[in-house]
Amino acid sequence: MKLKKLVLPAIIIIAIVLLYNQLYTSPSTAEKTTEYVDAQMFGADGDDLKDDTAAIQKAINYSQKEKIGKVKLLGNKNYILTKGVVLKEGVELELGQNTRLFVEGDFRVIEVEKNASITNATFEITNKEFDSEVIYLNGEQKFWSWERTRINNVTIINSSGSKKGTGISLFSQGADHFISFVNFTDINISGLHTGVRLEAKPPPEGEEGYSFINGNRFTNLTLDACVNCIEIIGSVTIPNECSGNEFKGLQVQTSNDTEKVISVNGSDNKFDAMIWDVHLLENSLGPIVEFTAQTKGNTLFSNLESTYIEDNGNQNFFTSPQEAHY
């Protein structure tokens, strides 16, 4: 009888010790999940061929609201988008190495707000009707150097064969709208109509101020089989300036569909490029690199012969294998 009386308190003591260890020495469920939000928690399956758009957007919204700051899509799965997604300010979207977002339809795929980032993403366009932007930044967000906006290790493929759509689009129009000092690193874009477009329009009539896209860096950018690889649309200065954007480690693989490799309206943009197989081009109606009359001080270091380059601007500098031109 005395033994039974001793056993019961001992069991209670052991239970209390185990509970204490669980509560105070192991991370709680809340602590484990505050590092990132798994979009599967909101219904993004990735295996069932169903639309995952709403679930991914809910995960992004939750991550911003709770100040978690990161959403992950994991598991080497294929997630389906049938509508556009807004990557909210302060949120990073990260995909597993072999995880893909399939774009089914014609819509702007993902609009990136300031201080938001995309890492390790693969976007694959499977619909021939697609003719929109995949990654889109708007100058009304006022991107600047103190923000942590970045696009890193991203692949964009149009596998439908349509040669439509724009891979990365930076657009600014409106008084004091701007995109500056955003870093794009290790980007592959294949099979689209336009690989990268930077476009600054003058503010609407009656609005005082400037619109500009300046000082952005594209490092290790590969453009494969695009119709127009890089377009910079603006002017040499305000009110709609496109200047000082840098393209380093640029690799361009042309195809029979390629019409223009680089087209520039702007100033002091820099290109360090290797451009492949231009002798095979059939659809280009003229020079594949064009500096328009609205250019000044742009620089191109490449392997192109000068016959492939048209310069109608001022003080642009480009090299060919034989000589430098100024």
Secondary structure, DSSP 8 states (H G I E B T S, - for coil): -HHHHHHHHHHHHHHHHHHHHHHHTS--HHHHHSS-EEGGGGT--SSS--B-HHHHHHHHHHHHHTT--EEEE-SS-EEEESS-EEE-TT-EEEE-TT-EEEE-SSS--EEE-TT-EEES-EEEE--TT--SEEEEEEGGG-B-TTS--EEEEEEEEETTS---SEEEEEEEESTTEEEES-EEEEEEEES-SEEEEEEEE---TT--S-EEEES-EEEEEEEES-SEEEEEESBSSTTEEEE--EEEEEEEE--TT--EEEEEEEES-EEEEEEE-GGG--S--S-SEEEEEEEES-EEE-S--GGGEEE-SBS-EEE-SS-EE-
